[in-house]
Amino acid sequence: MEENRVALLGLVVENPESVEELNSLLHQYKDYIIGRMGLPYRERKVNIISIVLDAPADAISALSGKAGMLPGVSCKAVYSKLSDA
């Protein structure tokens, strides 16, 4: 069984048309999501979203990759060095 990792996904959404598909994608990974914070930056017409996950590295990588492939969405993952206790 693969070890879970704690990670932060940082997303910048520049295309409002991708929001519905992004939310659907996040819903698919809801069991791994610890918390989510979204900040609309209206002056620059972007949304910044932080997602905290506790999940297998493969799931984190898959979510990050799928989100980053959406039009107008940039995504990066930062992994903790924590291991299962």
C-alpha positions in Angstrom: 0.0 0.0 0.0 1.3 3.4 -1.0 2.2 5.9 1.8 0.1 9.0 2.0 1.8 12.4 1.7 0.6 15.9 2.8 0.8 18.3 0.0 -0.3 21.8 -1.1 -1.6 22.4 -4.6 -1.4 26.0 -5.7 -3.7 26.9 -8.6 -4.0 30.1 -10.6 -7.2 30.2 -12.7 -7.1 32.7 -15.5 -10.0 31.3 -17.6 -13.4 31.4 -15.9 -14.7 28.9 -18.3 -12.5 26.2 -16.7 -14.0 26.7 -13.2 -16.8 24.2 -13.6 -14.5 21.5 -14.9 -12.0 22.3 -12.1 -14.6 22.0 -9.4 -15.8 18.7 -10.9 -12.2 17.4 -10.8 -11.7 18.5 -7.2 -14.9 16.7 -6.3 -13.5 13.5 -7.7 -10.6 13.8 -5.1 -12.7 15.1 -2.2 -11.8 12.2 0.0 -8.2 13.4 0.0 -8.8 17.1 0.4 -8.2 18.5 3.9 -9.0 22.1 3.1 -9.4 24.6 0.3 -9.1 28.4 0.1 -10.0 30.4 -2.9 -9.2 34.1 -3.4 -10.7 36.0 -6.3 -8.2 38.7 -7.4 -10.7 40.8 -9.3 -8.2 43.6 -10.3 -6.2 41.0 -12.2 -9.1 38.9 -13.3 -7.7 35.7 -11.8 -8.6 33.3 -9.0 -6.0 31.8 -6.7 -6.8 28.5 -5.0 -4.9 26.6 -2.4 -5.8 22.9 -1.8 -4.3 20.9 1.1 -4.3 17.1 0.5 -3.4 14.0 2.5 -3.2 11.4 -0.3 -1.0 8.9 -2.1 1.7 10.7 -4.2 0.1 9.2 -7.3 -3.2 10.8 -6.6 -1.6 14.2 -5.8 0.4 14.0 -9.1 -2.7 12.9 -11.1 -4.9 15.7 -9.7 -2.1 18.3 -10.3 -1.5 17.1 -13.8 -5.2 17.0 -14.8 -5.8 20.5 -13.2 -2.8 21.9 -15.0 -4.1 20.7 -18.4 -7.3 22.7 -18.1 -7.3 25.8 -20.3 -6.1 28.8 -18.4 -5.2 26.9 -15.2 -1.7 26.7 -13.8 -1.0 24.2 -11.0 2.0 23.3 -8.9 2.3 20.8 -6.1 4.5 21.1 -3.0 5.0 17.9 -1.0 5.8 17.7 2.7 8.5 15.5 4.1 6.0 14.0 6.5 5.5 10.2 6.4 2.8 8.1 7.9 3.3 7.8 11.7 
